[in-house]
Structure formats: structure tokens, C-alpha cells
Amino acid sequence: SIIHLTFLHESGSKNLLGITTNCNKIPFHPYFYAKEVLGFILILVPLITPILF
């Protein structure tokens, strides 16, 4: 999911040729990345804990 969002944001959803243009490009704010990573860790830790102990 995170990889998909990253690649979609880099190339653009309507940019089929992959040509990079900076007009009309809204930056994907770092807080959204932090939220995704925190959610991933909060789900992964309880699932991995019984396996490791």
C-alpha cells in the first residue's frame, strides 16, 4: 500500500508516459508517511510478539 502510494505520487495518476512535470503537483506531506509507518508498526508488533516469545 505504501509502495503503491509512493509510486503513484511520483509519476502522477494521469501521467501514463512517466514524464515528470512539476506543475499541479501537490507534495505528499511527511505526516502522512509518519501516520502510515506508525500504523504499520502498531499492527505488526502485536502480530510478531507471540511468534518471537
Residue, then its C-alpha position, 0 to 999 in steps of 0.5 A: s500500500i505504501i509502495h503503491l502510494t509512493f509510486l503513484h505520487e511520483s509519476g502522477s495518476k494521469n501521467l501514463l508516459g512517466i514524464t515528470t512535470n512539476c506543475n499541479k503537483i501537490p507534495f505528499h506531506p511527511y505526516f502522512y508517511a509518519k501516520e502510515v509507518l506508525g500504523f504499520i508498526l502498531i499492527l505488526v508488533p502485536l502480530i510478531t510478539p507471540i511468534l518471537f516469545 
